[in-house]
Amino acid sequence: MTPAEDASITLVKLQSQQFAFQYAVSLRPKSPFDGISKEIDFEHYLKEFENVLSTPGLSAKLRLAEFRFWFVRLSGVKIAHFLLRKDEENAIVEAVSLLKQEYGKKRTTADEMLKTLMAGGKIPQKDVVAVDSFVSNLGAIYYIALDTDRAEEFEKKSLFDSILENKFPQFKRDWIKKRSE
């Protein structure tokens, strides 16, 4: 291989890494996981983070550096010692393992996932935008549960009854009729 070909290959690799890095930067969260707040579903958040880490062309060094933009405050302190290591691949595996150990065992229940959505009063039947918004947000939460192996929590009769009672009492009779069919 000639020096010119070698330089071309190096340039292409650097450009590839730059594009991968810019892509990863564009996916950084507005609200990083802090290890304290209950607002972020850890299981779903970790899947998003791991998807970013799997970006083709992103070097191990850059993947390891991404941790500080995704995990802050308490969760950031817990993994800070991994970010200085020279064996980046092992540091990534160990940091993810520690995060899973610390935060992955705290399984969020369906009630916890729906807490914000269930806040407020009943939704009037004629407020089509509010009904559509509620149903869309409920679907988004359900798909998070599906992606993180917690869907069985959403398939309980008591949860459906609670949603109907608190948000859509006007549909309760129709729901009972449909369920009996």
C-alpha positions as CSV (number, residue, x, y, z in Angstrom):
1,M,0.0,0.0,0.0
2,T,1.4,3.4,-0.9
3,P,1.7,6.3,1.6
4,A,-1.1,8.1,-0.3
5,E,-3.5,5.1,0.0
6,D,-2.6,4.8,3.7
7,A,-3.4,8.5,4.2
8,S,-6.7,8.1,2.3
9,I,-7.8,5.2,4.5
10,T,-6.8,7.1,7.7
11,L,-8.8,10.1,6.5
12,V,-11.9,8.0,5.7
13,K,-11.7,6.4,9.2
14,L,-11.4,9.8,10.9
15,Q,-14.4,11.1,8.9
16,S,-16.4,8.0,9.8
17,Q,-15.5,8.5,13.5
18,Q,-16.4,12.2,13.3
19,F,-19.9,11.4,11.7
20,A,-20.5,8.8,14.4
21,F,-19.5,11.2,17.2
22,Q,-21.8,13.9,15.8
23,Y,-24.6,11.5,15.6
24,A,-24.1,10.3,19.2
25,V,-23.9,14.0,20.3
26,S,-27.3,14.6,18.6
27,L,-28.9,11.8,20.6
28,R,-27.7,13.0,24.1
29,P,-30.6,13.4,26.5
30,K,-31.9,16.8,27.6
31,S,-32.5,15.4,31.0
32,P,-29.7,12.9,31.9
33,F,-30.3,10.1,34.4
34,D,-29.3,11.3,37.9
35,G,-30.0,8.2,40.0
36,I,-32.3,10.2,42.2
37,S,-35.3,11.3,40.3
38,K,-38.2,8.9,39.5
39,E,-39.1,10.8,36.3
40,I,-36.9,8.6,34.1
41,D,-37.6,4.9,33.5
42,F,-34.1,3.4,33.9
43,E,-34.7,0.3,31.8
44,H,-35.9,2.3,28.8
45,Y,-33.3,4.9,29.3
46,L,-30.5,2.3,29.4
47,K,-31.8,0.7,26.1
48,E,-31.6,4.1,24.4
49,F,-28.1,4.6,25.8
50,E,-26.9,1.2,24.6
51,N,-28.4,1.9,21.1
52,V,-26.2,5.1,21.0
53,L,-23.1,3.1,22.1
54,S,-23.7,0.6,19.3
55,T,-23.3,3.4,16.7
56,P,-21.0,2.1,13.9
57,G,-17.7,4.0,13.8
58,L,-17.8,5.2,17.4
59,S,-14.5,4.2,19.1
60,A,-14.4,2.6,22.5
61,K,-12.8,5.8,23.9
62,L,-15.7,7.9,22.6
63,R,-18.3,5.4,23.8
64,L,-16.8,5.5,27.3
65,A,-16.8,9.3,27.2
66,E,-20.6,9.3,26.4
67,F,-21.4,8.1,29.9
68,R,-20.8,11.5,31.4
69,F,-23.5,13.0,29.3
70,W,-26.0,10.4,30.1
71,F,-25.4,9.7,33.8
72,V,-25.0,12.7,36.2
73,R,-25.1,13.5,39.9
74,L,-25.5,10.2,41.9
75,S,-25.4,7.8,39.0
76,G,-22.5,9.7,37.5
77,V,-20.5,9.5,40.7
78,K,-21.1,5.8,40.9
79,I,-19.5,5.2,37.5
80,A,-16.9,8.1,37.5
81,H,-14.0,5.8,38.2
82,F,-14.7,3.8,35.1
83,L,-14.3,6.8,32.8
84,L,-10.6,7.2,33.6
85,R,-9.6,3.7,32.6
86,K,-7.4,2.9,29.7
87,D,-9.1,-0.4,28.9
88,E,-12.2,1.2,27.5
89,E,-14.1,-1.9,26.4
90,N,-13.9,-3.5,29.9
91,A,-14.7,-0.2,31.5
92,I,-17.9,0.1,29.4
93,V,-19.0,-3.4,30.3
94,E,-18.3,-2.9,34.0
95,A,-20.0,0.5,34.1
96,V,-23.2,-0.8,32.4
97,S,-23.1,-3.8,34.8
98,L,-22.9,-1.5,37.8
99,L,-25.7,0.7,36.6
100,K,-27.9,-2.3,36.0
101,Q,-27.1,-3.6,39.5
102,E,-27.8,-0.3,41.1
103,Y,-30.9,0.9,39.2
104,G,-32.1,-2.1,37.1
105,K,-33.5,-4.0,40.1
106,K,-35.8,-1.2,41.0
107,R,-38.5,-2.3,38.7
108,T,-41.1,0.4,38.0
109,T,-44.6,-0.8,38.4
110,A,-47.4,0.0,36.0
111,D,-48.9,2.4,38.6
112,E,-45.6,4.2,38.9
113,M,-45.3,4.5,35.1
114,L,-48.8,5.9,34.8
115,K,-48.6,8.3,37.8
116,T,-48.1,11.4,35.8
117,L,-50.6,10.4,33.1
118,M,-53.3,9.6,35.7
119,A,-52.9,13.0,37.5
120,G,-55.8,15.4,37.0
121,G,-59.4,14.9,36.6
122,K,-61.7,13.0,34.3
123,I,-61.4,13.6,30.5
124,P,-64.6,14.7,28.9
125,Q,-65.8,12.5,26.1
126,K,-66.2,15.4,23.7
127,D,-62.7,16.7,24.2
128,V,-61.3,14.6,21.3
129,V,-57.8,16.1,21.5
130,A,-57.5,15.3,25.3
131,V,-58.8,11.7,24.7
132,D,-56.4,11.2,21.8
133,S,-53.5,12.7,23.8
134,F,-54.2,10.4,26.8
135,V,-54.6,7.3,24.6
136,S,-51.4,8.1,22.7
137,N,-49.4,8.7,25.9
138,L,-50.8,5.5,27.4
139,G,-49.7,3.6,24.3
140,A,-46.2,5.1,24.6
141,I,-45.9,4.0,28.2
142,Y,-47.2,0.5,27.3
143,Y,-44.6,0.1,24.6
144,I,-41.9,1.1,27.1
145,A,-43.2,-1.6,29.3
146,L,-43.2,-4.1,26.4
147,D,-39.6,-3.1,25.5
148,T,-38.5,-3.6,29.1
149,D,-40.3,-6.9,29.8
150,R,-43.0,-5.4,32.1
151,A,-46.0,-5.7,29.8
152,E,-47.7,-8.2,32.1
153,E,-48.3,-5.5,34.6
154,F,-50.5,-3.6,32.1
155,E,-52.7,-6.6,31.3
156,K,-54.5,-6.6,34.6
157,K,-58.3,-6.0,34.8
158,S,-57.8,-3.7,37.8
159,L,-55.6,-1.4,35.8
160,F,-58.2,-1.1,33.1
161,D,-60.8,-0.5,35.7
162,S,-58.7,2.2,37.4
163,I,-58.1,4.1,34.1
164,L,-61.8,3.9,33.2
165,E,-62.9,5.0,36.7
166,N,-60.5,7.9,37.0
167,K,-60.3,9.2,33.4
168,F,-63.2,7.9,31.3
169,P,-66.2,6.9,33.5
170,Q,-68.4,7.7,30.5
171,F,-67.0,4.7,28.7
172,K,-67.2,2.2,31.6
173,R,-70.5,0.7,30.6
174,D,-69.4,0.2,27.0
175,W,-66.1,-1.4,28.2
176,I,-68.0,-3.8,30.5
177,K,-70.3,-4.7,27.6
178,K,-67.3,-5.3,25.2
179,R,-65.4,-7.3,27.8
180,S,-68.4,-9.6,28.4
181,E,-68.6,-10.3,24.7
